[in-house]
Amino acid sequence: MVLTFESKLKLRDGNEIPLMGFGTYEMEGKEAYNAVRWALEAGYRHIDSAEWYYNEADCGRAIRDFCAATGTPREAIFFTTKLMHNNGNAAAKAALRTSLKKSGIDYIDLYLIHGPMGGPQRRADSWRAAMEGKAEGLVRSIGVSNYGVRHLQEMVSAGVELPALNQIDLHPFMTRTDIVKFCQKHDIALEAWAPLVRGLRFRHPKVVELVRKYNKEPAQILLRYSLQKGYIPLPKSASKTRIESNIQVYDFELTDKEIVELDALDEYLVTDWDPTDCP
């Protein structure tokens, strides 16, 4: 498959998601608003927010203003947000409606359970709330984030609707082979929330070697890796220049050998947090 900036992936529920997303973690207020506007102006059509990021209103306003200014239909923008806490079905349903109200848009494209914390019953309650939100038309697709194999197997065993997507820390230095295999087996898409490894390995010899070979930036090498693996990367930046440069990844292709070599760099590098094995 030839990858382009417009490439999309069909999820297990039939909906499509743009392969290149834009992350907004640790951005609030004017910074979040400006970054999302710049991303949309650069051509991104997939914005990732969360209740936990405290920027749903900023992201939603940027989307609405961009659509109003350019005549872009709301349906052209894929908006994701996430449930912060697993505090029971009623609390989750209320949180979903609050997120929708804060964002100020008429529906959420993808709603994720942000983490597996709280135990099996709390996870099940949150997932039921997500399914109910989807049935009501508040959400188009539902998924999870930071779920390990044990949490996903729990859902398979329960016979419930499976998540369309699992958003996890995923990059050459954290390959998550077990989770990746499980998700692929069950047609659960994989989204990478730190595809740039937060810059921690930009100077790794293998990355530097590929930077020199392809005359690209470290971020571009890592994003190309993510795309060729079939993942949905969510690069994040508050810099207009980097927001634009992060999408200059469609004019080169890593070889199969280079992908394997990058996979071999796995060191279980946790870039932020890792609740994938919580009870």
PLY file of the C-alpha trace (Angstrom):
ply
format ascii 1.0
element vertex 279
property float x
property float y
property float z
element edge 278
property int vertex1
property int vertex2
end_header
0.00 0.00 0.00
1.29 3.44 -0.97
1.13 5.72 2.04
0.01 9.33 1.67
-0.98 12.06 4.12
-4.60 11.25 3.22
-4.26 7.52 3.98
-6.90 6.07 6.29
-7.39 2.78 8.08
-10.74 1.01 8.24
-11.45 0.04 11.82
-13.15 -3.20 12.85
-16.46 -1.32 13.22
-16.30 -0.09 9.62
-15.38 3.51 10.40
-12.22 5.03 8.95
-9.46 6.83 10.85
-6.72 9.01 9.32
-3.40 7.20 9.70
-1.52 10.30 10.80
-2.87 11.91 13.94
-1.91 14.93 16.03
-1.39 14.57 19.77
-2.11 17.29 22.33
-0.78 15.83 25.59
0.60 18.47 28.01
-0.87 21.36 26.01
-3.59 23.61 27.39
-5.23 26.93 26.66
-3.80 29.12 23.92
-0.93 26.70 23.28
-3.33 23.83 22.59
-5.63 26.01 20.48
-2.79 27.35 18.33
-1.17 23.95 17.87
-4.43 22.35 16.73
-5.16 25.25 14.35
-1.66 24.97 12.87
-2.03 21.22 12.55
-5.37 21.55 10.76
-3.98 24.26 8.50
-1.05 21.97 7.66
-3.49 19.25 6.62
-3.85 17.02 9.68
-7.40 15.71 9.97
-7.07 13.65 13.15
-6.86 15.38 16.55
-6.27 13.45 19.78
-7.41 14.97 23.08
-8.44 13.63 26.51
-10.35 14.59 29.62
-7.01 14.17 31.43
-5.31 16.72 29.16
-7.73 19.48 30.23
-7.79 20.77 26.65
-11.00 19.35 25.15
-12.53 22.84 24.98
-9.40 24.31 23.35
-9.21 21.49 20.78
-12.92 21.69 20.04
-12.82 25.46 19.57
-9.84 25.16 17.22
-11.71 22.56 15.16
-14.89 24.65 15.03
-13.02 27.85 14.13
-11.01 26.09 11.43
-14.11 24.56 9.90
-15.93 27.90 9.98
-12.98 29.77 8.44
-12.30 27.29 5.65
-15.70 25.77 4.94
-14.36 22.37 5.95
-17.20 20.07 7.06
-17.07 18.77 10.62
-17.14 15.22 9.20
-13.70 15.79 7.66
-12.07 16.08 11.10
-11.55 12.96 13.23
-11.70 13.90 16.93
-10.66 11.59 19.76
-11.03 12.09 23.49
-10.76 9.80 26.51
-12.34 8.90 29.84
-10.05 9.86 32.71
-11.23 7.64 35.56
-12.96 4.26 35.80
-15.41 5.24 38.53
-18.48 3.23 37.57
-21.00 3.23 34.74
-22.94 6.34 35.76
-19.79 8.40 36.28
-18.40 7.28 32.92
-21.62 8.17 31.10
-21.61 11.59 32.74
-17.95 12.12 31.85
-18.64 11.31 28.19
-21.42 13.88 28.02
-19.21 16.45 29.75
-16.43 15.83 27.21
-18.89 16.27 24.38
-20.18 19.52 25.88
-16.68 20.88 26.51
-15.53 20.14 22.98
-18.57 21.88 21.58
-18.91 19.52 18.64
-21.92 17.37 17.89
-20.28 13.95 18.25
-16.97 12.31 19.13
-15.33 10.18 16.45
-13.40 7.98 18.87
-13.86 7.66 22.63
-11.22 5.75 24.56
-11.01 4.37 28.08
-7.75 6.09 29.03
-6.38 3.28 31.17
-7.16 -0.09 32.75
-6.91 1.07 36.35
-9.59 0.14 38.87
-9.95 -3.59 38.38
-12.14 -5.81 36.16
-15.54 -4.52 37.29
-14.63 -0.84 36.92
-13.20 -1.54 33.46
-16.37 -3.36 32.48
-18.54 -0.49 33.78
-16.58 2.08 31.77
-16.74 -0.05 28.65
-20.50 -0.48 29.02
-20.81 3.31 29.24
-18.75 3.67 26.05
-20.96 1.13 24.25
-24.08 2.94 25.45
-22.65 6.26 24.24
-22.04 4.71 20.85
-25.58 3.31 20.72
-26.93 6.79 21.50
-24.93 8.33 18.67
-22.72 10.43 20.93
-19.67 8.51 19.72
-18.87 6.85 16.39
-16.13 4.43 17.52
-14.94 3.23 20.92
-11.62 1.87 22.10
-9.12 1.64 24.90
-5.72 3.04 25.80
-2.82 1.49 27.70
-4.55 -1.92 27.84
-2.31 -4.94 28.18
-3.05 -8.47 26.98
-4.75 -9.43 30.26
-7.20 -6.52 29.97
-7.98 -7.24 26.33
-8.37 -10.97 27.00
-10.86 -10.05 29.72
-13.00 -8.37 27.06
-12.69 -11.28 24.64
-13.70 -13.72 27.38
-16.69 -11.55 28.32
-17.97 -11.69 24.75
-18.48 -7.93 24.56
-17.92 -5.68 21.56
-14.17 -5.43 21.19
-12.37 -2.07 21.03
-11.78 -0.63 17.60
-8.36 0.52 18.72
-5.78 0.32 21.52
-3.63 3.43 22.01
-0.33 2.53 23.68
3.29 3.59 24.05
4.70 2.05 20.86
7.99 2.72 19.10
11.27 0.92 18.23
12.42 1.11 21.84
9.09 -0.26 23.14
7.82 -2.76 20.58
5.14 -4.40 22.80
5.27 -7.61 20.77
2.72 -9.43 22.94
0.13 -6.65 22.82
0.71 -6.06 19.09
0.19 -9.75 18.27
-2.98 -9.94 20.37
-4.45 -6.81 18.79
-3.62 -7.96 15.27
-5.22 -11.35 15.96
-8.45 -9.65 17.04
-8.42 -6.86 14.42
-7.84 -4.13 17.00
-5.97 -1.19 15.46
-2.84 0.08 17.18
-2.19 3.73 17.88
1.18 5.04 19.11
0.93 7.84 21.66
4.68 8.53 21.84
5.96 7.65 18.35
8.83 10.13 18.70
9.99 8.49 21.97
9.68 12.03 23.42
13.01 12.76 21.76
14.87 10.43 24.13
16.52 8.37 21.36
17.00 10.89 18.55
20.77 10.37 18.85
20.71 6.60 18.87
23.31 5.36 16.33
20.74 3.47 14.25
18.43 6.47 14.07
21.36 8.73 13.18
22.43 6.28 10.46
18.98 6.42 8.84
18.81 10.20 9.23
22.01 10.47 7.20
20.96 7.91 4.60
17.58 9.48 3.86
18.46 13.11 4.67
15.59 13.23 7.14
15.06 14.30 10.74
14.96 11.73 13.59
11.25 12.42 14.10
10.56 11.70 10.44
12.42 8.38 10.58
10.43 7.30 13.65
7.11 8.37 12.15
7.84 6.54 8.91
8.64 3.42 10.96
5.30 3.71 12.76
3.35 4.13 9.54
5.08 1.21 7.82
4.33 -1.00 10.83
0.66 -0.25 10.28
0.33 1.86 13.42
-1.42 5.22 13.77
1.18 7.66 15.13
0.23 10.71 17.18
3.17 13.12 16.96
2.83 16.09 19.29
4.44 19.50 19.02
3.62 23.08 19.95
5.99 24.33 17.25
4.43 25.31 13.92
7.66 24.37 12.12
7.82 20.88 13.67
4.10 20.32 13.18
4.70 20.88 9.47
7.97 18.93 9.25
6.47 15.88 10.99
4.32 15.20 7.95
7.21 15.21 5.47
7.38 11.44 5.63
5.77 10.35 2.37
8.70 10.81 -0.01
10.86 7.95 1.28
10.45 4.38 2.46
12.42 2.32 4.96
13.49 -1.12 3.75
12.14 -4.29 5.36
15.62 -4.88 6.76
15.67 -1.44 8.35
12.27 -2.02 9.95
13.59 -5.28 11.45
16.73 -3.51 12.67
14.62 -0.82 14.33
12.42 -3.49 15.94
15.59 -4.99 17.41
16.21 -1.81 19.43
13.46 -2.75 21.89
14.51 -2.02 25.48
11.06 -1.66 27.09
11.62 2.08 27.32
8.72 3.66 29.21
8.42 7.26 28.03
5.70 8.35 30.46
3.68 5.68 32.29
2.90 1.99 31.88
-0.29 0.59 33.42
-0.52 -2.28 30.91
-0.02 -4.90 33.65
-2.15 -3.40 36.42
-4.64 -5.84 38.04
0 1
1 2
2 3
3 4
4 5
5 6
6 7
7 8
8 9
9 10
10 11
11 12
12 13
13 14
14 15
15 16
16 17
17 18
18 19
19 20
20 21
21 22
22 23
23 24
24 25
25 26
26 27
27 28
28 29
29 30
30 31
31 32
32 33
33 34
34 35
35 36
36 37
37 38
38 39
39 40
40 41
41 42
42 43
43 44
44 45
45 46
46 47
47 48
48 49
49 50
50 51
51 52
52 53
53 54
54 55
55 56
56 57
57 58
58 59
59 60
60 61
61 62
62 63
63 64
64 65
65 66
66 67
67 68
68 69
69 70
70 71
71 72
72 73
73 74
74 75
75 76
76 77
77 78
78 79
79 80
80 81
81 82
82 83
83 84
84 85
85 86
86 87
87 88
88 89
89 90
90 91
91 92
92 93
93 94
94 95
95 96
96 97
97 98
98 99
99 100
100 101
101 102
102 103
103 104
104 105
105 106
106 107
107 108
108 109
109 110
110 111
111 112
112 113
113 114
114 115
115 116
116 117
117 118
118 119
119 120
120 121
121 122
122 123
123 124
124 125
125 126
126 127
127 128
128 129
129 130
130 131
131 132
132 133
133 134
134 135
135 136
136 137
137 138
138 139
139 140
140 141
141 142
142 143
143 144
144 145
145 146
146 147
147 148
148 149
149 150
150 151
151 152
152 153
153 154
154 155
155 156
156 157
157 158
158 159
159 160
160 161
161 162
162 163
163 164
164 165
165 166
166 167
167 168
168 169
169 170
170 171
171 172
172 173
173 174
174 175
175 176
176 177
177 178
178 179
179 180
180 181
181 182
182 183
183 184
184 185
185 186
186 187
187 188
188 189
189 190
190 191
191 192
192 193
193 194
194 195
195 196
196 197
197 198
198 199
199 200
200 201
201 202
202 203
203 204
204 205
205 206
206 207
207 208
208 209
209 210
210 211
211 212
212 213
213 214
214 215
215 216
216 217
217 218
218 219
219 220
220 221
221 222
222 223
223 224
224 225
225 226
226 227
227 228
228 229
229 230
230 231
231 232
232 233
233 234
234 235
235 236
236 237
237 238
238 239
239 240
240 241
241 242
242 243
243 244
244 245
245 246
246 247
247 248
248 249
249 250
250 251
251 252
252 253
253 254
254 255
255 256
256 257
257 258
258 259
259 260
260 261
261 262
262 263
263 264
264 265
265 266
266 267
267 268
268 269
269 270
270 271
271 272
272 273
273 274
274 275
275 276
276 277
277 278
